[in-house]
Amino acid sequence: MKTARRYIASEIYRSTIAVTLVLVGLFMFFDMIDNLDNVNERFTFSALIGMQLLQIPTRLYELLPIALLIGSIIALAGLAQRNELVVLRVSGVSSRNLLSMLWIATIPIMIFGFILSEGLTPYAESKTGQINLHLLGKSSGARMNSGYWFREPANQGELRFINIGQINSESDVENIRIYNFDVSGKFKELLLADKGSFQENKLQLFNLQLIHTEFDLETALSNPDAPLEPLSTQTQLESYTIDTSLTKERLLASELEPDRMSILGLLDYLQYLDENHLQSNRQVVALWRKGVYPFTLLVMITLAAPISFMQTRKGGAGLKVFGGILIGVVFFMINQLTLNIGMLNNLPPWLTALAPNTIALVIASVALYLIERKNRPNSKAHA
């Protein structure tokens, strides 16, 4: 049994690696073609190649489930075509035992997926985002036309809104506007800075203009007479430091797609959003989807089992591979559709993340049971 498990696992790994390389190569090629129009004196062709290489961990993470499905089908279909699965079945190995072998073989792939999810992908995405900002002036994160917006509590129950026009690196920013409101919600002061730097829960501002006011807006507007005293005072400062709950990591989180952040990064960013009463549905769903990612790999290899165990005479292995690709594409379309429906209708995040995988696992288990029942010898026929 142990020898058979190792042999099946080696066949699956070999096929999955080959399929993964093909898929990653295809996606890199088409993405390069799509970005050739951006090549110029600043964003050179070598920079384009470097950016594509940085995106390899992200593509591996996204394509690993479907690569595992197709690779498993190819490997198991090859075993069936060479009658090796028949030998295992005659030796007393049931479909349940074969499925347990496949699940055990998935464990190293889960570990590899975890390394991609928590280490390589977030790092590669942060570097890719810096290249996009520096060379192309693009952002894939939550940037609006006016820049990035953050809300946080200030001193003694006051409220602060921070607007950052541009993020240059992990800590350096430009074109900063900070709006401060008092406890009653009235505007208090505006800080305008050309540059800023985040360091250990502090934001240091440079070349700063501070506009402070004590007037009541409603009173000023209701009075038809011109004010006798200036409504605001302006102060020019070379540097100014404020305490903030924003950190370099949270600033970087605004640049990344939630699905491409690490679990620790997501938890830290979720804490910031919850503390400031900001919407966090997308991040919560991403956290659940990361948690069920190993379960998705199990579902993929479970889907491969009934397809490979089916006895086909006309189509052979090619028909099984085509069926696996079709099932994989449909699964990921349904997965994305469920995500969008869940976000629009505020469905529970665990339901949005688990529903497609659970349904696919039930269908695969039922199909495997029916195949096992069909291939089981009929005791009445032998009587």
Wavefront OBJ file of the C-alpha trace (Angstrom):
o trace
v 0.000 0.000 0.000
v 2.817 2.399 0.882
v 4.627 1.681 -2.400
v 1.427 2.240 -4.370
v 0.783 5.522 -2.569
v 4.274 6.791 -3.346
v 3.982 5.738 -6.980
v 0.609 7.468 -7.453
v 1.879 10.596 -5.691
v 4.985 10.775 -7.898
v 2.847 10.478 -11.034
v 0.539 13.258 -9.820
v 3.446 15.550 -8.891
v 5.117 15.029 -12.263
v 1.964 15.802 -14.229
v 0.969 18.732 -12.010
v 4.390 20.370 -12.348
v 4.238 20.047 -16.133
v 0.709 21.507 -16.301
v 1.653 24.339 -13.929
v 4.652 25.326 -16.027
v 2.524 25.372 -19.187
v -0.238 27.459 -17.601
v 2.153 29.942 -15.971
v 4.072 30.283 -19.252
v 0.879 30.942 -21.212
v -0.375 33.558 -18.759
v 3.024 35.281 -18.692
v 3.171 35.344 -22.498
v -0.301 36.848 -22.944
v 0.281 39.380 -20.165
v 3.557 40.451 -21.764
v 1.795 40.943 -25.096
v -0.835 43.034 -23.314
v 1.813 45.249 -21.652
v 4.069 45.800 -24.653
v 2.268 49.080 -25.368
v 3.545 50.420 -22.027
v 7.213 49.931 -22.945
v 9.033 53.267 -23.228
v 12.278 54.914 -22.164
v 11.312 54.700 -18.501
v 9.509 51.366 -18.492
v 11.962 49.330 -20.528
v 11.549 45.820 -21.871
v 13.883 44.486 -19.180
v 11.621 46.095 -16.536
v 8.662 44.342 -18.158
v 10.488 40.999 -17.951
v 11.363 41.667 -14.322
v 7.757 42.494 -13.467
v 6.578 39.280 -15.125
v 9.101 37.275 -13.112
v 7.869 38.940 -9.920
v 4.319 37.857 -10.738
v 5.247 34.165 -10.967
v 4.414 33.433 -7.272
v 1.001 35.073 -7.686
v 0.268 33.086 -10.836
v 1.406 29.882 -9.149
v -0.945 30.527 -6.234
v -3.910 31.300 -8.487
v -3.326 28.466 -10.978
v -2.282 25.730 -8.551
v -5.818 24.327 -7.939
v -6.728 23.975 -11.621
v -3.204 22.695 -12.404
v -3.660 20.058 -9.694
v -7.017 19.048 -11.178
v -5.678 18.687 -14.722
v -2.417 17.084 -13.603
v -4.228 14.551 -11.429
v -6.560 13.623 -14.270
v -3.614 13.156 -16.637
v -1.737 11.017 -14.109
v -4.704 8.865 -13.089
v -5.944 8.512 -16.658
v -2.471 7.277 -17.628
v -2.553 4.735 -14.821
v -5.981 3.572 -15.960
v -4.865 3.341 -19.581
v -1.933 1.142 -18.561
v -4.309 -1.003 -16.446
v -2.361 -0.135 -13.298
v -5.508 1.029 -11.539
v -7.114 -2.286 -12.436
v -4.224 -4.106 -10.779
v -4.731 -2.033 -7.632
v -8.465 -2.733 -7.622
v -7.881 -6.474 -8.071
v -5.394 -6.329 -5.180
v -8.235 -5.224 -2.933
v -7.765 -1.435 -3.044
v -11.206 0.189 -3.029
v -12.142 3.612 -4.368
v -12.152 4.860 -0.798
v -8.559 3.705 -0.322
v -7.516 5.292 -3.602
v -9.152 8.544 -2.561
v -7.284 8.506 0.754
v -4.030 8.020 -1.197
v -4.879 11.072 -3.296
v -5.641 13.164 -0.220
v -2.353 12.183 1.414
v -0.545 13.069 -1.813
v -2.128 16.531 -1.646
v -0.499 17.415 1.701
v 2.881 18.544 0.225
v 0.994 20.640 -2.338
v -0.951 22.260 0.522
v 2.319 23.124 2.245
v 3.649 24.625 -0.981
v 0.428 26.634 -1.370
v 0.781 27.918 2.204
v 4.345 29.093 1.494
v 3.099 30.891 -1.612
v 0.165 32.449 0.245
v 2.010 33.679 3.329
v 5.449 34.518 2.019
v 6.168 34.672 -1.683
v 2.930 36.116 -3.067
v 2.584 39.117 -0.669
v 6.251 40.011 -1.127
v 6.072 39.711 -4.918
v 2.845 41.731 -5.037
v 4.325 44.537 -2.938
v 7.358 44.754 -5.224
v 5.149 44.650 -8.320
v 3.023 47.448 -6.879
v 6.121 49.567 -6.278
v 7.230 49.043 -9.882
v 3.784 49.992 -11.163
v 3.790 53.148 -9.058
v 7.364 54.153 -9.857
v 7.526 53.339 -13.573
v 3.904 53.379 -14.751
v 2.140 55.539 -12.177
v -0.514 52.830 -11.797
v -2.061 51.362 -8.697
v -3.939 48.092 -8.314
v -5.186 48.838 -4.824
v -7.918 51.029 -3.332
v -6.789 54.310 -4.916
v -9.451 56.838 -5.928
v -8.970 59.745 -8.315
v -8.221 61.951 -5.300
v -5.772 59.435 -3.821
v -5.958 57.133 -0.800
v -8.318 57.907 2.070
v -7.975 56.747 5.670
v -10.043 57.515 8.739
v -8.880 57.167 12.318
v -9.532 58.625 15.791
v -7.345 61.511 16.908
v -6.658 62.908 20.386
v -9.444 63.020 22.999
v -12.198 61.584 20.835
v -11.526 63.789 17.816
v -11.706 62.434 14.267
v -9.094 62.578 11.526
v -9.238 61.948 7.764
v -5.964 61.395 5.944
v -5.756 61.840 2.185
v -2.543 60.643 0.485
v -2.097 61.623 -3.128
v 0.764 59.271 -3.964
v 2.616 56.379 -2.343
v 6.256 56.264 -3.441
v 7.521 53.378 -1.319
v 6.659 51.368 1.769
v 6.933 54.467 3.988
v 7.336 57.578 1.796
v 4.258 59.437 0.551
v 3.482 62.717 -1.212
v 0.666 65.271 -1.387
v -0.825 64.682 2.052
v -3.974 66.339 3.351
v -5.165 65.782 6.912
v -8.588 66.970 8.016
v -9.166 67.166 11.777
v -12.620 67.391 13.370
v -13.438 67.998 17.019
v -15.579 65.807 19.283
v -18.820 67.423 18.088
v -17.899 66.765 14.440
v -17.016 70.379 13.551
v -14.076 71.119 11.277
v -11.012 72.129 13.262
v -7.881 72.268 11.121
v -6.338 71.257 7.830
v -2.755 70.099 7.336
v -1.203 70.282 3.856
v 2.198 68.672 3.316
v 4.284 68.039 0.232
v 5.939 64.886 1.589
v 5.611 62.494 4.499
v 7.180 59.411 6.019
v 5.664 56.681 8.202
v 7.865 55.487 11.068
v 6.639 53.352 14.003
v 3.038 54.615 14.334
v 4.098 58.154 13.551
v 3.696 60.234 10.409
v 6.381 62.857 9.877
v 5.294 65.648 7.530
v 7.633 67.935 5.604
v 7.082 71.417 4.126
v 3.800 71.732 5.979
v 1.044 74.337 5.896
v -1.303 74.228 8.923
v -4.674 75.961 8.603
v -6.447 76.266 11.963
v -9.901 77.668 12.650
v -12.123 78.140 15.678
v -15.226 79.565 14.000
v -18.627 77.882 13.811
v -19.503 77.303 10.177
v -23.261 77.605 10.695
v -22.908 80.863 12.619
v -20.536 82.322 10.031
v -22.867 81.475 7.143
v -25.966 82.807 8.908
v -24.313 86.194 9.622
v -24.702 88.513 6.595
v -22.008 90.886 7.874
v -18.368 90.387 7.023
v -16.360 88.911 9.896
v -14.293 91.386 11.856
v -11.527 88.887 12.531
v -9.950 86.274 10.243
v -11.756 82.957 10.339
v -8.554 80.927 10.159
v -4.862 81.162 10.830
v -2.145 79.735 8.630
v 1.216 78.494 9.854
v 4.130 77.332 7.723
v 6.298 74.562 9.215
v 9.311 72.714 7.864
v 8.365 69.481 9.645
v 5.603 68.206 11.884
v 4.965 64.793 13.464
v 1.601 63.274 14.403
v 0.699 60.002 16.086
v -1.269 57.660 13.838
v -2.616 54.122 13.837
v -1.425 53.768 10.243
v 1.758 51.782 9.787
v 3.912 50.908 6.812
v 2.240 47.499 6.661
v -1.274 48.969 6.714
v -0.286 51.553 4.139
v 1.014 48.778 1.924
v -2.193 46.794 2.501
v -4.144 49.538 0.747
v -2.000 48.860 -2.330
v -2.652 45.108 -2.440
v -5.669 43.101 -3.436
v -7.061 41.390 -0.303
v -6.736 37.931 -1.899
v -3.002 38.491 -2.361
v -2.213 39.548 1.190
v -0.935 37.209 3.876
v -3.246 36.042 6.653
v -1.294 38.060 9.234
v -1.449 41.127 7.016
v -5.182 40.674 6.536
v -5.782 40.282 10.265
v -3.801 43.447 11.024
v -5.613 45.429 8.318
v -8.982 44.079 9.504
v -8.153 45.286 13.013
v -7.466 48.756 11.642
v -10.726 48.771 9.645
v -12.802 47.556 12.595
v -11.248 50.047 15.004
v -12.176 52.890 12.660
v -15.612 51.504 11.730
v -14.713 51.073 8.072
v -16.167 48.536 5.675
v -14.269 45.256 5.767
v -16.505 42.741 3.962
v -14.052 42.232 1.105
v -11.161 41.586 3.494
v -13.208 39.165 5.642
v -14.215 37.165 2.557
v -10.582 37.105 1.409
v -9.532 35.813 4.828
v -12.075 32.987 4.638
v -11.039 32.124 1.074
v -7.430 31.887 2.192
v -8.490 29.627 5.041
v -10.337 27.251 2.701
v -7.570 27.230 0.065
v -6.201 23.842 1.256
v -9.774 22.542 1.182
v -10.003 23.742 -2.447
v -6.965 21.620 -3.324
v -8.638 18.583 -1.741
v -11.779 19.283 -3.745
v -9.789 19.508 -6.978
v -8.102 16.156 -6.513
v -11.418 14.634 -5.399
v -13.026 15.877 -8.624
v -10.200 14.245 -10.568
v -10.869 10.831 -9.026
v -14.278 9.952 -10.568
v -13.261 11.416 -13.937
v -10.159 9.226 -14.010
v -11.876 6.079 -12.702
v -14.551 6.158 -15.395
v -14.209 3.439 -17.996
v -14.040 5.196 -21.380
v -13.294 3.412 -24.615
v -13.910 6.054 -27.284
v -12.392 9.213 -25.889
v -9.598 7.791 -23.797
v -7.352 10.035 -21.742
v -7.878 13.029 -24.023
v -11.595 13.117 -23.307
v -10.936 12.944 -19.562
v -8.437 15.814 -19.710
v -10.869 17.923 -21.705
v -13.596 17.151 -19.184
v -11.282 18.101 -16.333
v -10.400 21.442 -17.941
v -14.080 22.162 -18.522
v -14.979 21.293 -14.922
v -12.112 23.423 -13.606
v -13.167 26.465 -15.651
v -16.815 26.067 -14.589
v -15.793 25.673 -10.946
v -13.746 28.865 -10.894
v -16.461 30.783 -12.747
v -18.984 29.669 -10.115
v -16.483 30.498 -7.377
v -16.076 34.053 -8.676
v -19.823 34.413 -9.239
v -20.482 33.317 -5.653
v -17.985 35.903 -4.428
v -19.709 38.709 -6.338
v -23.190 37.617 -5.244
v -22.037 37.377 -1.647
v -20.544 40.883 -1.746
v -23.659 42.398 -3.330
v -26.114 40.707 -0.963
v -23.952 40.841 2.197
v -24.007 37.060 2.599
v -21.979 35.528 5.457
v -18.296 35.325 4.421
v -18.008 31.658 5.447
v -20.922 30.801 3.151
v -19.387 32.666 0.221
v -16.055 30.891 0.711
v -17.276 27.379 1.510
v -20.369 26.956 -0.669
v -18.681 26.253 -4.068
v -16.111 23.879 -2.533
v -18.685 21.999 -0.469
v -21.045 21.547 -3.434
v -18.178 20.357 -5.657
v -16.999 17.919 -2.961
v -20.509 16.468 -2.569
v -20.872 16.029 -6.348
v -17.456 14.343 -6.610
v -18.212 12.038 -3.665
v -21.581 11.019 -5.121
v -20.008 10.394 -8.553
v -17.283 8.276 -6.962
v -19.866 6.293 -5.013
v -21.914 5.622 -8.158
v -18.831 4.471 -10.059
v -17.862 2.169 -7.180
v -21.386 0.784 -7.037
v -21.474 0.220 -10.800
v -18.148 -1.645 -10.792
v -19.057 -3.747 -7.760
v -19.743 -7.398 -8.657
v -23.406 -8.384 -8.493
v -23.754 -11.222 -5.970
v -27.064 -12.350 -7.454
v -25.511 -12.817 -10.873
v -22.892 -15.195 -9.458
v -25.439 -17.233 -7.492
l 1 2 3 4 5 6 7 8 9 10 11 12 13 14 15 16 17 18 19 20 21 22 23 24 25 26 27 28 29 30 31 32 33 34 35 36 37 38 39 40 41 42 43 44 45 46 47 48 49 50 51 52 53 54 55 56 57 58 59 60 61 62 63 64 65 66 67 68 69 70 71 72 73 74 75 76 77 78 79 80 81 82 83 84 85 86 87 88 89 90 91 92 93 94 95 96 97 98 99 100 101 102 103 104 105 106 107 108 109 110 111 112 113 114 115 116 117 118 119 120 121 122 123 124 125 126 127 128 129 130 131 132 133 134 135 136 137 138 139 140 141 142 143 144 145 146 147 148 149 150 151 152 153 154 155 156 157 158 159 160 161 162 163 164 165 166 167 168 169 170 171 172 173 174 175 176 177 178 179 180 181 182 183 184 185 186 187 188 189 190 191 192 193 194 195 196 197 198 199 200 201 202 203 204 205 206 207 208 209 210 211 212 213 214 215 216 217 218 219 220 221 222 223 224 225 226 227 228 229 230 231 232 233 234 235 236 237 238 239 240 241 242 243 244 245 246 247 248 249 250 251 252 253 254 255 256 257 258 259 260 261 262 263 264 265 266 267 268 269 270 271 272 273 274 275 276 277 278 279 280 281 282 283 284 285 286 287 288 289 290 291 292 293 294 295 296 297 298 299 300 301 302 303 304 305 306 307 308 309 310 311 312 313 314 315 316 317 318 319 320 321 322 323 324 325 326 327 328 329 330 331 332 333 334 335 336 337 338 339 340 341 342 343 344 345 346 347 348 349 350 351 352 353 354 355 356 357 358 359 360 361 362 363 364 365 366 367 368 369 370 371 372 373 374 375 376 377 378 379 380 381 382 383
